[in-house]
Amino acid sequence: MNYYCGIDLGGTGIKAGIVGEDYHIYAAASAPTPKGVDGKTLAAVIARVAEEAAGKMNLTVADTAGVGMGTPGYIDPERGINHFSNNLNLSEDPMAQNLSDCLGGKPVRIGNDANVAAYAEYLAGAARGSRRAVMVTLGTGIGVGVIIDGSDHGMAAEGGHMIIRHGGRHCSCGHDGCFEAYASASALVAQAREAMAVHPETMLWKLCGGDLWKVDGKMVFDGRDAGDPVANQVVDQYIEYLGFGLSNFINLLEPDMMVIGGGICAQGDKLLIPLRRRVREMVYHPLFADRCRMAVAELGNDAGIIGAAGLGGLPPAAAPSR
Ligand code: BGC
């Protein structure tokens, strides 16, 4: 069996995996994404993580059949350039070449992280068999990948930067009111922290051990489950924001499948049930919502690695049937 190296570069972490033709991840490694470094330094860290994953199978990355990487940003996949990434603070970065240089000249293909994850879900996950699928990844930012008749739409979908509020919250892209400033996982945490600052009585303080910087998305949902009114209000508001964005995508593209990715997926129906209800109320006609299935990513956190291995050459035909 051939093995491919798939790398999932995110705003907070780097994950690399060695993926077989059966779409199974045989070895993986990860590290935090270094902050404030230039493209070459970042590439050296990514290469170390990829070699660590390959080393677990007594391989080097050069031994694999191909290397692909999903990265946040506006990507030219043909030239391997990351034109701009607000989450990585890079512009006009020759990412594929930099990484290839650190991997002994092994060619590397890059693509937008959300497009890559969407493609993986289409090949082997929740969007399999769909005609028009939208995948929305909720992490440091919001990524949007659109699959139409089996092909991902390269540079097209920067849906996280759709403006949902005039003069609204400042986004790391430099504009104000972007969807991701309201509905990314980081935005959920920011909104929880703001609520905590004015509600010393909220259980969230106990859940984070009194340390505001330890708050994460799961804690906010846990607080809601435990009946904390502040956590409840933060989650309700968050679902409303998320609903705005998803309704806009549904009105615009009329997809038959909407896949939600990111750590928040672990909430399953606790997220999906209220979200489906809000989206149904907000779309142009409820039939738009009824005709669009909504599910959490089936490949979970593996979608980025598997889709990236796909960029590296892992053939679609090898995807297992559902
Ligand atoms: C970036 C996208 C990326 C998304 C998820 C956004 O802030 O603009 O390119 O896909 O975050 O990482």
py3Dmol code that shows the C-alpha trace and the ligand (Angstrom):
import py3Dmol

protein = """\
ATOM      1  CA  MET A   1       0.000   0.000   0.000  1.00  0.00           C
ATOM      2  CA  ASN A   2       1.168   3.554  -0.719  1.00  0.00           C
ATOM      3  CA  TYR A   3       1.324   6.057   2.113  1.00  0.00           C
ATOM      4  CA  TYR A   4       0.807   9.823   1.784  1.00  0.00           C
ATOM      5  CA  CYS A   5       1.708  12.610   4.174  1.00  0.00           C
ATOM      6  CA  GLY A   6      -1.155  14.968   5.049  1.00  0.00           C
ATOM      7  CA  ILE A   7      -0.533  18.125   7.074  1.00  0.00           C
ATOM      8  CA  ASP A   8      -3.210  20.221   8.722  1.00  0.00           C
ATOM      9  CA  LEU A   9      -1.830  23.644   9.600  1.00  0.00           C
ATOM     10  CA  GLY A  10      -4.102  25.672  11.859  1.00  0.00           C
ATOM     11  CA  GLY A  11      -3.923  28.989  13.690  1.00  0.00           C
ATOM     12  CA  THR A  12      -3.264  27.146  16.961  1.00  0.00           C
ATOM     13  CA  GLY A  13      -1.820  23.766  16.042  1.00  0.00           C
ATOM     14  CA  ILE A  14       0.042  21.758  13.397  1.00  0.00           C
ATOM     15  CA  LYS A  15      -1.019  18.155  12.828  1.00  0.00           C
ATOM     16  CA  ALA A  16       0.607  15.735  10.422  1.00  0.00           C
ATOM     17  CA  GLY A  17      -0.407  12.202   9.560  1.00  0.00           C
ATOM     18  CA  ILE A  18       0.713   9.315   7.387  1.00  0.00           C
ATOM     19  CA  VAL A  19      -2.379   8.188   5.509  1.00  0.00           C
ATOM     20  CA  GLY A  20      -2.773   4.866   3.713  1.00  0.00           C
ATOM     21  CA  GLU A  21      -4.735   4.292   0.513  1.00  0.00           C
ATOM     22  CA  ASP A  22      -7.529   2.998   2.743  1.00  0.00           C
ATOM     23  CA  TYR A  23      -7.845   6.545   4.205  1.00  0.00           C
ATOM     24  CA  HIS A  24      -6.651   5.335   7.584  1.00  0.00           C
ATOM     25  CA  ILE A  25      -4.170   7.515   9.492  1.00  0.00           C
ATOM     26  CA  TYR A  26      -1.353   5.133  10.465  1.00  0.00           C
ATOM     27  CA  ALA A  27       0.801   7.595  12.402  1.00  0.00           C
ATOM     28  CA  ALA A  28       0.378  11.178  13.534  1.00  0.00           C
ATOM     29  CA  ALA A  29       2.243  13.949  15.313  1.00  0.00           C
ATOM     30  CA  SER A  30       1.353  17.466  16.389  1.00  0.00           C
ATOM     31  CA  ALA A  31       2.805  20.681  17.817  1.00  0.00           C
ATOM     32  CA  PRO A  32       1.540  24.176  18.610  1.00  0.00           C
ATOM     33  CA  THR A  33       1.753  26.663  15.736  1.00  0.00           C
ATOM     34  CA  PRO A  34       4.592  29.086  16.546  1.00  0.00           C
ATOM     35  CA  LYS A  35       3.388  32.689  16.748  1.00  0.00           C
ATOM     36  CA  GLY A  36       4.920  35.691  15.038  1.00  0.00           C
ATOM     37  CA  VAL A  37       7.498  33.760  12.993  1.00  0.00           C
ATOM     38  CA  ASP A  38       8.278  34.144   9.288  1.00  0.00           C
ATOM     39  CA  GLY A  39       7.294  31.622   6.624  1.00  0.00           C
ATOM     40  CA  LYS A  40      10.637  29.838   6.527  1.00  0.00           C
ATOM     41  CA  THR A  41      10.754  29.329  10.299  1.00  0.00           C
ATOM     42  CA  LEU A  42       7.162  28.090  10.255  1.00  0.00           C
ATOM     43  CA  ALA A  43       8.013  25.648   7.436  1.00  0.00           C
ATOM     44  CA  ALA A  44      10.920  24.232   9.474  1.00  0.00           C
ATOM     45  CA  VAL A  45       8.572  23.523  12.420  1.00  0.00           C
ATOM     46  CA  ILE A  46       5.969  21.934  10.122  1.00  0.00           C
ATOM     47  CA  ALA A  47       8.647  19.741   8.526  1.00  0.00           C
ATOM     48  CA  ARG A  48       9.748  18.524  11.984  1.00  0.00           C
ATOM     49  CA  VAL A  49       6.175  17.539  12.849  1.00  0.00           C
ATOM     50  CA  ALA A  50       5.743  15.726   9.507  1.00  0.00           C
ATOM     51  CA  GLU A  51       9.054  13.851   9.936  1.00  0.00           C
ATOM     52  CA  GLU A  52       8.022  12.881  13.466  1.00  0.00           C
ATOM     53  CA  ALA A  53       4.805  11.323  12.108  1.00  0.00           C
ATOM     54  CA  ALA A  54       6.689   9.492   9.333  1.00  0.00           C
ATOM     55  CA  GLY A  55       9.361   8.374  11.819  1.00  0.00           C
ATOM     56  CA  LYS A  56       6.694   6.524  13.821  1.00  0.00           C
ATOM     57  CA  MET A  57       6.407   4.203  10.801  1.00  0.00           C
ATOM     58  CA  ASN A  58      10.167   4.062  10.248  1.00  0.00           C
ATOM     59  CA  LEU A  59       9.745   6.226   7.156  1.00  0.00           C
ATOM     60  CA  THR A  60      10.893   9.695   6.201  1.00  0.00           C
ATOM     61  CA  VAL A  61       8.516  12.100   4.474  1.00  0.00           C
ATOM     62  CA  ALA A  62      10.614  11.639   1.318  1.00  0.00           C
ATOM     63  CA  ASP A  63       9.613   7.942   1.339  1.00  0.00           C
ATOM     64  CA  THR A  64       5.891   8.755   1.112  1.00  0.00           C
ATOM     65  CA  ALA A  65       4.026   8.790  -2.207  1.00  0.00           C
ATOM     66  CA  GLY A  66       3.124  12.496  -1.897  1.00  0.00           C
ATOM     67  CA  VAL A  67       2.731  15.418   0.499  1.00  0.00           C
ATOM     68  CA  GLY A  68      -0.172  17.852   0.825  1.00  0.00           C
ATOM     69  CA  MET A  69      -0.986  20.573   3.343  1.00  0.00           C
ATOM     70  CA  GLY A  70      -4.147  22.453   4.205  1.00  0.00           C
ATOM     71  CA  THR A  71      -3.529  25.959   5.508  1.00  0.00           C
ATOM     72  CA  PRO A  72      -5.687  28.926   6.494  1.00  0.00           C
ATOM     73  CA  GLY A  73      -5.583  31.711   3.953  1.00  0.00           C
ATOM     74  CA  TYR A  74      -6.106  32.739   0.385  1.00  0.00           C
ATOM     75  CA  ILE A  75      -4.135  30.128  -1.501  1.00  0.00           C
ATOM     76  CA  ASP A  76      -2.920  29.756  -5.058  1.00  0.00           C
ATOM     77  CA  PRO A  77      -2.669  25.955  -5.190  1.00  0.00           C
ATOM     78  CA  GLU A  78      -0.964  25.974  -8.588  1.00  0.00           C
ATOM     79  CA  ARG A  79       1.911  28.221  -7.495  1.00  0.00           C
ATOM     80  CA  GLY A  80       1.931  27.050  -3.872  1.00  0.00           C
ATOM     81  CA  ILE A  81       1.560  30.599  -2.549  1.00  0.00           C
ATOM     82  CA  ASN A  82      -0.350  31.707   0.519  1.00  0.00           C
ATOM     83  CA  HIS A  83      -1.362  35.236  -0.568  1.00  0.00           C
ATOM     84  CA  PHE A  84      -2.749  36.240   2.814  1.00  0.00           C
ATOM     85  CA  SER A  85      -3.535  34.555   6.069  1.00  0.00           C
ATOM     86  CA  ASN A  86      -4.898  36.614   8.932  1.00  0.00           C
ATOM     87  CA  ASN A  87      -4.612  33.658  11.302  1.00  0.00           C
ATOM     88  CA  LEU A  88      -0.968  32.949  10.520  1.00  0.00           C
ATOM     89  CA  ASN A  89      -0.042  36.569   9.945  1.00  0.00           C
ATOM     90  CA  LEU A  90       1.587  35.802   6.590  1.00  0.00           C
ATOM     91  CA  SER A  91       1.330  37.366   3.181  1.00  0.00           C
ATOM     92  CA  GLU A  92       2.678  36.334  -0.235  1.00  0.00           C
ATOM     93  CA  ASP A  93       4.353  33.368   1.399  1.00  0.00           C
ATOM     94  CA  PRO A  94       5.819  30.705  -0.948  1.00  0.00           C
ATOM     95  CA  MET A  95       4.644  28.056   1.472  1.00  0.00           C
ATOM     96  CA  ALA A  96       4.904  24.968  -0.745  1.00  0.00           C
ATOM     97  CA  GLN A  97       8.481  25.818  -1.751  1.00  0.00           C
ATOM     98  CA  ASN A  98       9.552  26.676   1.814  1.00  0.00           C
ATOM     99  CA  LEU A  99       8.204  23.377   3.097  1.00  0.00           C
ATOM    100  CA  SER A 100       9.650  21.409   0.211  1.00  0.00           C
ATOM    101  CA  ASP A 101      13.078  22.956   0.960  1.00  0.00           C
ATOM    102  CA  CYS A 102      12.803  21.649   4.540  1.00  0.00           C
ATOM    103  CA  LEU A 103      11.802  18.182   3.310  1.00  0.00           C
ATOM    104  CA  GLY A 104      14.820  17.571   1.113  1.00  0.00           C
ATOM    105  CA  GLY A 105      13.152  18.875  -2.048  1.00  0.00           C
ATOM    106  CA  LYS A 106      10.059  16.621  -1.806  1.00  0.00           C
ATOM    107  CA  PRO A 107       7.272  18.366  -3.758  1.00  0.00           C
ATOM    108  CA  VAL A 108       4.433  19.732  -1.615  1.00  0.00           C
ATOM    109  CA  ARG A 109       0.930  20.791  -2.675  1.00  0.00           C
ATOM    110  CA  ILE A 110      -1.059  23.245  -0.578  1.00  0.00           C
ATOM    111  CA  GLY A 111      -4.727  24.203  -0.432  1.00  0.00           C
ATOM    112  CA  ASN A 112      -7.068  26.186   1.807  1.00  0.00           C
ATOM    113  CA  ASP A 113      -7.691  24.223   5.032  1.00  0.00           C
ATOM    114  CA  ALA A 114     -11.494  24.364   4.814  1.00  0.00           C
ATOM    115  CA  ASN A 115     -11.552  23.345   1.140  1.00  0.00           C
ATOM    116  CA  VAL A 116      -9.316  20.425   2.016  1.00  0.00           C
ATOM    117  CA  ALA A 117     -11.501  19.350   4.952  1.00  0.00           C
ATOM    118  CA  ALA A 118     -14.638  19.692   2.822  1.00  0.00           C
ATOM    119  CA  TYR A 119     -13.108  17.539   0.143  1.00  0.00           C
ATOM    120  CA  ALA A 120     -12.223  14.866   2.724  1.00  0.00           C
ATOM    121  CA  GLU A 121     -15.806  14.873   4.046  1.00  0.00           C
ATOM    122  CA  TYR A 122     -17.037  14.556   0.468  1.00  0.00           C
ATOM    123  CA  LEU A 123     -14.692  11.656  -0.289  1.00  0.00           C
ATOM    124  CA  ALA A 124     -15.071   9.677   2.895  1.00  0.00           C
ATOM    125  CA  GLY A 125     -17.313  11.423   5.408  1.00  0.00           C
ATOM    126  CA  ALA A 126     -20.615  13.190   6.028  1.00  0.00           C
ATOM    127  CA  ALA A 127     -20.897  14.797   2.562  1.00  0.00           C
ATOM    128  CA  ARG A 128     -20.359  11.598   0.616  1.00  0.00           C
ATOM    129  CA  GLY A 129     -22.819  11.374  -2.266  1.00  0.00           C
ATOM    130  CA  SER A 130     -23.864  15.004  -1.925  1.00  0.00           C
ATOM    131  CA  ARG A 131     -24.434  17.122  -5.031  1.00  0.00           C
ATOM    132  CA  ARG A 132     -23.664  20.459  -3.454  1.00  0.00           C
ATOM    133  CA  ALA A 133     -22.084  20.509  -0.012  1.00  0.00           C
ATOM    134  CA  VAL A 134     -20.902  23.340   2.182  1.00  0.00           C
ATOM    135  CA  MET A 135     -18.507  22.652   5.014  1.00  0.00           C
ATOM    136  CA  VAL A 136     -18.027  25.228   7.730  1.00  0.00           C
ATOM    137  CA  THR A 137     -15.096  24.740  10.113  1.00  0.00           C
ATOM    138  CA  LEU A 138     -15.272  26.517  13.460  1.00  0.00           C
ATOM    139  CA  GLY A 139     -11.832  27.047  14.983  1.00  0.00           C
ATOM    140  CA  THR A 140      -9.501  30.006  15.421  1.00  0.00           C
ATOM    141  CA  GLY A 141     -11.273  31.335  12.335  1.00  0.00           C
ATOM    142  CA  ILE A 142     -14.206  30.150  10.252  1.00  0.00           C
ATOM    143  CA  GLY A 143     -13.333  28.210   7.137  1.00  0.00           C
ATOM    144  CA  VAL A 144     -15.808  27.499   4.363  1.00  0.00           C
ATOM    145  CA  GLY A 145     -15.345  24.841   1.712  1.00  0.00           C
ATOM    146  CA  VAL A 146     -17.844  24.380  -1.100  1.00  0.00           C
ATOM    147  CA  ILE A 147     -18.083  21.161  -3.080  1.00  0.00           C
ATOM    148  CA  ILE A 148     -20.101  21.363  -6.272  1.00  0.00           C
ATOM    149  CA  ASP A 149     -20.440  18.197  -8.323  1.00  0.00           C
ATOM    150  CA  GLY A 150     -17.369  16.678  -6.741  1.00  0.00           C
ATOM    151  CA  SER A 151     -14.908  19.495  -7.163  1.00  0.00           C
ATOM    152  CA  ASP A 152     -13.777  21.904  -4.492  1.00  0.00           C
ATOM    153  CA  HIS A 153     -13.863  25.510  -5.503  1.00  0.00           C
ATOM    154  CA  GLY A 154     -10.240  26.431  -5.053  1.00  0.00           C
ATOM    155  CA  MET A 155      -9.965  30.022  -3.914  1.00  0.00           C
ATOM    156  CA  ALA A 156     -13.632  30.878  -3.812  1.00  0.00           C
ATOM    157  CA  ALA A 157     -15.076  30.570  -0.343  1.00  0.00           C
ATOM    158  CA  GLU A 158     -13.784  32.950   2.343  1.00  0.00           C
ATOM    159  CA  GLY A 159     -17.168  32.772   4.040  1.00  0.00           C
ATOM    160  CA  GLY A 160     -15.740  33.531   7.479  1.00  0.00           C
ATOM    161  CA  HIS A 161     -15.236  37.092   6.262  1.00  0.00           C
ATOM    162  CA  MET A 162     -18.795  37.604   5.117  1.00  0.00           C
ATOM    163  CA  ILE A 163     -19.881  40.728   6.998  1.00  0.00           C
ATOM    164  CA  ILE A 164     -22.874  40.047   9.212  1.00  0.00           C
ATOM    165  CA  ARG A 165     -22.916  43.289  11.179  1.00  0.00           C
ATOM    166  CA  HIS A 166     -22.212  46.795   9.940  1.00  0.00           C
ATOM    167  CA  GLY A 167     -19.476  48.330  12.092  1.00  0.00           C
ATOM    168  CA  GLY A 168     -19.404  45.184  14.206  1.00  0.00           C
ATOM    169  CA  ARG A 169     -16.645  43.338  16.075  1.00  0.00           C
ATOM    170  CA  HIS A 170     -13.160  43.800  14.716  1.00  0.00           C
ATOM    171  CA  CYS A 171     -11.807  40.782  12.839  1.00  0.00           C
ATOM    172  CA  SER A 172      -8.155  39.738  12.579  1.00  0.00           C
ATOM    173  CA  CYS A 173      -8.447  40.194   8.786  1.00  0.00           C
ATOM    174  CA  GLY A 174      -8.628  43.956   9.369  1.00  0.00           C
ATOM    175  CA  HIS A 175     -12.344  44.454   8.655  1.00  0.00           C
ATOM    176  CA  ASP A 176     -15.249  44.812  11.080  1.00  0.00           C
ATOM    177  CA  GLY A 177     -18.347  42.679  11.553  1.00  0.00           C
ATOM    178  CA  CYS A 178     -17.079  39.451   9.938  1.00  0.00           C
ATOM    179  CA  PHE A 179     -18.996  36.212  10.575  1.00  0.00           C
ATOM    180  CA  GLU A 180     -15.860  34.684  12.132  1.00  0.00           C
ATOM    181  CA  ALA A 181     -15.616  37.493  14.692  1.00  0.00           C
ATOM    182  CA  TYR A 182     -18.990  36.245  16.021  1.00  0.00           C
ATOM    183  CA  ALA A 183     -19.177  32.517  15.384  1.00  0.00           C
ATOM    184  CA  SER A 184     -15.675  30.969  15.346  1.00  0.00           C
ATOM    185  CA  ALA A 185     -14.634  28.881  18.344  1.00  0.00           C
ATOM    186  CA  SER A 186     -12.390  31.770  19.404  1.00  0.00           C
ATOM    187  CA  ALA A 187     -15.341  34.154  19.205  1.00  0.00           C
ATOM    188  CA  LEU A 188     -17.402  31.863  21.452  1.00  0.00           C
ATOM    189  CA  VAL A 189     -14.613  31.933  24.035  1.00  0.00           C
ATOM    190  CA  ALA A 190     -14.232  35.722  23.714  1.00  0.00           C
ATOM    191  CA  GLN A 191     -17.969  36.176  24.255  1.00  0.00           C
ATOM    192  CA  ALA A 192     -17.890  33.882  27.298  1.00  0.00           C
ATOM    193  CA  ARG A 193     -15.009  35.884  28.798  1.00  0.00           C
ATOM    194  CA  GLU A 194     -16.870  39.147  28.261  1.00  0.00           C
ATOM    195  CA  ALA A 195     -19.937  37.726  30.008  1.00  0.00           C
ATOM    196  CA  MET A 196     -17.780  36.449  32.886  1.00  0.00           C
ATOM    197  CA  ALA A 197     -16.291  39.904  33.391  1.00  0.00           C
ATOM    198  CA  VAL A 198     -19.738  41.289  34.254  1.00  0.00           C
ATOM    199  CA  HIS A 199     -21.098  38.152  35.986  1.00  0.00           C
ATOM    200  CA  PRO A 200     -18.878  37.159  38.896  1.00  0.00           C
ATOM    201  CA  GLU A 201     -21.608  34.713  39.963  1.00  0.00           C
ATOM    202  CA  THR A 202     -21.450  32.557  36.813  1.00  0.00           C
ATOM    203  CA  MET A 203     -20.428  28.926  37.219  1.00  0.00           C
ATOM    204  CA  LEU A 204     -17.974  29.458  34.353  1.00  0.00           C
ATOM    205  CA  TRP A 205     -15.534  30.929  36.896  1.00  0.00           C
ATOM    206  CA  LYS A 206     -15.597  27.656  38.800  1.00  0.00           C
ATOM    207  CA  LEU A 207     -15.280  25.563  35.645  1.00  0.00           C
ATOM    208  CA  CYS A 208     -12.127  27.417  34.568  1.00  0.00           C
ATOM    209  CA  GLY A 209     -10.596  27.321  38.058  1.00  0.00           C
ATOM    210  CA  GLY A 210     -10.744  31.119  38.299  1.00  0.00           C
ATOM    211  CA  ASP A 211      -8.438  31.541  35.280  1.00  0.00           C
ATOM    212  CA  LEU A 212     -10.105  33.414  32.433  1.00  0.00           C
ATOM    213  CA  TRP A 213      -7.464  32.158  29.971  1.00  0.00           C
ATOM    214  CA  LYS A 214      -8.442  28.543  30.609  1.00  0.00           C
ATOM    215  CA  VAL A 215     -11.984  29.049  29.310  1.00  0.00           C
ATOM    216  CA  ASP A 216     -12.760  26.943  26.238  1.00  0.00           C
ATOM    217  CA  GLY A 217     -15.824  26.236  24.126  1.00  0.00           C
ATOM    218  CA  LYS A 218     -16.586  22.937  25.854  1.00  0.00           C
ATOM    219  CA  MET A 219     -16.744  24.686  29.256  1.00  0.00           C
ATOM    220  CA  VAL A 220     -19.402  27.055  27.968  1.00  0.00           C
ATOM    221  CA  PHE A 221     -21.564  24.147  26.775  1.00  0.00           C
ATOM    222  CA  ASP A 222     -20.872  22.296  30.066  1.00  0.00           C
ATOM    223  CA  GLY A 223     -22.023  25.370  31.987  1.00  0.00           C
ATOM    224  CA  ARG A 224     -25.207  25.461  29.947  1.00  0.00           C
ATOM    225  CA  ASP A 225     -25.820  21.732  30.606  1.00  0.00           C
ATOM    226  CA  ALA A 226     -25.406  22.402  34.315  1.00  0.00           C
ATOM    227  CA  GLY A 227     -28.103  25.107  34.150  1.00  0.00           C
ATOM    228  CA  ASP A 228     -25.901  28.191  34.438  1.00  0.00           C
ATOM    229  CA  PRO A 229     -27.967  31.129  33.047  1.00  0.00           C
ATOM    230  CA  VAL A 230     -24.913  33.083  31.835  1.00  0.00           C
ATOM    231  CA  ALA A 231     -23.474  30.118  29.898  1.00  0.00           C
ATOM    232  CA  ASN A 232     -26.955  29.479  28.548  1.00  0.00           C
ATOM    233  CA  GLN A 233     -27.239  33.031  27.283  1.00  0.00           C
ATOM    234  CA  VAL A 234     -23.765  32.937  25.697  1.00  0.00           C
ATOM    235  CA  VAL A 235     -24.560  29.671  23.861  1.00  0.00           C
ATOM    236  CA  ASP A 236     -27.985  30.935  22.701  1.00  0.00           C
ATOM    237  CA  GLN A 237     -26.407  34.084  21.323  1.00  0.00           C
ATOM    238  CA  TYR A 238     -23.639  32.061  19.668  1.00  0.00           C
ATOM    239  CA  ILE A 239     -26.148  29.747  17.972  1.00  0.00           C
ATOM    240  CA  GLU A 240     -27.986  32.799  16.689  1.00  0.00           C
ATOM    241  CA  TYR A 241     -24.788  34.188  15.139  1.00  0.00           C
ATOM    242  CA  LEU A 242     -23.881  30.827  13.654  1.00  0.00           C
ATOM    243  CA  GLY A 243     -27.414  30.574  12.295  1.00  0.00           C
ATOM    244  CA  PHE A 244     -27.033  33.944  10.514  1.00  0.00           C
ATOM    245  CA  GLY A 245     -24.015  32.739   8.607  1.00  0.00           C
ATOM    246  CA  LEU A 246     -25.345  29.304   7.744  1.00  0.00           C
ATOM    247  CA  SER A 247     -28.658  30.777   6.580  1.00  0.00           C
ATOM    248  CA  ASN A 248     -26.777  33.119   4.266  1.00  0.00           C
ATOM    249  CA  PHE A 249     -24.838  30.212   2.771  1.00  0.00           C
ATOM    250  CA  ILE A 250     -28.051  28.229   2.307  1.00  0.00           C
ATOM    251  CA  ASN A 251     -29.852  31.178   0.647  1.00  0.00           C
ATOM    252  CA  LEU A 252     -26.896  31.723  -1.650  1.00  0.00           C
ATOM    253  CA  LEU A 253     -25.958  28.195  -2.661  1.00  0.00           C
ATOM    254  CA  GLU A 254     -28.973  25.985  -1.875  1.00  0.00           C
ATOM    255  CA  PRO A 255     -26.753  23.104  -0.740  1.00  0.00           C
ATOM    256  CA  ASP A 256     -28.132  19.623  -0.014  1.00  0.00           C
ATOM    257  CA  MET A 257     -25.564  19.130   2.745  1.00  0.00           C
ATOM    258  CA  MET A 258     -24.101  21.399   5.402  1.00  0.00           C
ATOM    259  CA  VAL A 259     -21.250  19.889   7.420  1.00  0.00           C
ATOM    260  CA  ILE A 260     -20.044  21.557  10.610  1.00  0.00           C
ATOM    261  CA  GLY A 261     -16.447  20.900  11.621  1.00  0.00           C
ATOM    262  CA  GLY A 262     -14.149  21.887  14.472  1.00  0.00           C
ATOM    263  CA  GLY A 263     -13.900  20.896  18.132  1.00  0.00           C
ATOM    264  CA  ILE A 264     -17.455  22.116  18.759  1.00  0.00           C
ATOM    265  CA  CYS A 265     -18.694  19.107  16.740  1.00  0.00           C
ATOM    266  CA  ALA A 266     -18.261  17.066  19.907  1.00  0.00           C
ATOM    267  CA  GLN A 267     -21.477  18.777  21.134  1.00  0.00           C
ATOM    268  CA  GLY A 268     -23.447  16.817  18.497  1.00  0.00           C
ATOM    269  CA  ASP A 269     -27.207  17.279  18.882  1.00  0.00           C
ATOM    270  CA  LYS A 270     -26.763  19.847  21.646  1.00  0.00           C
ATOM    271  CA  LEU A 271     -25.484  22.101  18.906  1.00  0.00           C
ATOM    272  CA  LEU A 272     -27.348  20.751  15.883  1.00  0.00           C
ATOM    273  CA  ILE A 273     -30.911  20.699  17.211  1.00  0.00           C
ATOM    274  CA  PRO A 274     -31.144  24.382  18.239  1.00  0.00           C
ATOM    275  CA  LEU A 275     -29.055  25.391  15.227  1.00  0.00           C
ATOM    276  CA  ARG A 276     -31.329  23.638  12.733  1.00  0.00           C
ATOM    277  CA  ARG A 277     -34.324  25.338  14.368  1.00  0.00           C
ATOM    278  CA  ARG A 278     -32.755  28.810  14.098  1.00  0.00           C
ATOM    279  CA  VAL A 279     -31.618  28.259  10.518  1.00  0.00           C
ATOM    280  CA  ARG A 280     -35.094  27.093   9.504  1.00  0.00           C
ATOM    281  CA  GLU A 281     -36.527  30.326  10.945  1.00  0.00           C
ATOM    282  CA  MET A 282     -33.962  32.514   9.222  1.00  0.00           C
ATOM    283  CA  VAL A 283     -33.694  31.174   5.653  1.00  0.00           C
ATOM    284  CA  TYR A 284     -35.684  32.670   2.814  1.00  0.00           C
ATOM    285  CA  HIS A 285     -38.089  29.737   2.762  1.00  0.00           C
ATOM    286  CA  PRO A 286     -38.175  26.847   5.271  1.00  0.00           C
ATOM    287  CA  LEU A 287     -37.946  24.409   2.358  1.00  0.00           C
ATOM    288  CA  PHE A 288     -34.377  25.599   1.821  1.00  0.00           C
ATOM    289  CA  ALA A 289     -33.575  24.316   5.304  1.00  0.00           C
ATOM    290  CA  ASP A 290     -35.660  21.151   4.953  1.00  0.00           C
ATOM    291  CA  ARG A 291     -33.801  20.224   1.785  1.00  0.00           C
ATOM    292  CA  CYS A 292     -30.391  20.736   3.346  1.00  0.00           C
ATOM    293  CA  ARG A 293     -29.165  18.032   5.699  1.00  0.00           C
ATOM    294  CA  MET A 294     -26.996  19.330   8.501  1.00  0.00           C
ATOM    295  CA  ALA A 295     -24.480  17.118  10.261  1.00  0.00           C
ATOM    296  CA  VAL A 296     -21.258  17.310  12.196  1.00  0.00           C
ATOM    297  CA  ALA A 297     -18.077  16.255  10.410  1.00  0.00           C
ATOM    298  CA  GLU A 298     -17.748  12.481  10.361  1.00  0.00           C
ATOM    299  CA  LEU A 299     -13.995  12.513  10.034  1.00  0.00           C
ATOM    300  CA  GLY A 300     -13.802  14.893  12.991  1.00  0.00           C
ATOM    301  CA  ASN A 301     -10.352  16.288  13.522  1.00  0.00           C
ATOM    302  CA  ASP A 302      -8.921  13.875  10.925  1.00  0.00           C
ATOM    303  CA  ALA A 303     -10.582  15.594   7.949  1.00  0.00           C
ATOM    304  CA  GLY A 304      -7.758  18.128   7.555  1.00  0.00           C
ATOM    305  CA  ILE A 305      -5.051  15.450   7.468  1.00  0.00           C
ATOM    306  CA  ILE A 306      -6.970  13.105   5.153  1.00  0.00           C
ATOM    307  CA  GLY A 307      -7.959  15.878   2.738  1.00  0.00           C
ATOM    308  CA  ALA A 308      -4.367  17.141   2.689  1.00  0.00           C
ATOM    309  CA  ALA A 309      -3.139  13.645   1.845  1.00  0.00           C
ATOM    310  CA  GLY A 310      -5.682  13.844  -1.012  1.00  0.00           C
ATOM    311  CA  LEU A 311      -3.922  16.989  -2.227  1.00  0.00           C
ATOM    312  CA  GLY A 312      -0.660  15.046  -2.042  1.00  0.00           C
ATOM    313  CA  GLY A 313      -2.095  12.506  -4.466  1.00  0.00           C
ATOM    314  CA  LEU A 314      -4.093  10.013  -2.346  1.00  0.00           C
ATOM    315  CA  PRO A 315      -6.541   8.847  -5.008  1.00  0.00           C
ATOM    316  CA  PRO A 316     -10.276   9.470  -4.474  1.00  0.00           C
ATOM    317  CA  ALA A 317     -11.121   6.048  -5.861  1.00  0.00           C
ATOM    318  CA  ALA A 318      -9.515   4.516  -2.793  1.00  0.00           C
ATOM    319  CA  ALA A 319     -12.099   6.038  -0.454  1.00  0.00           C
ATOM    320  CA  PRO A 320     -14.012   3.280   1.368  1.00  0.00           C
ATOM    321  CA  SER A 321     -17.729   3.114   0.602  1.00  0.00           C
ATOM    322  CA  ARG A 322     -20.188   4.041   3.361  1.00  0.00           C
TER     323      ARG A 322
END
"""
ligand_1 = """\
12
BGC
C -9.243 32.264 6.992
C -9.553 31.122 6.066
C -9.473 29.797 6.810
C -10.293 29.848 8.081
C -10.155 28.595 8.910
C -10.127 32.193 8.210
O -9.814 33.245 9.067
O -9.454 33.504 6.336
O -8.675 31.114 4.981
O -9.948 28.789 5.957
O -9.936 30.953 8.880
O -8.858 28.364 9.291
"""
view = py3Dmol.view(width=600, height=400)
view.addModel(protein, "pdb")
view.setStyle({"model": 0}, {"cartoon": {"style": "trace"}})
view.addModel(ligand_1, "xyz")
view.setStyle({"model": 1}, {"stick": {}})
view.zoomTo()
view.show()
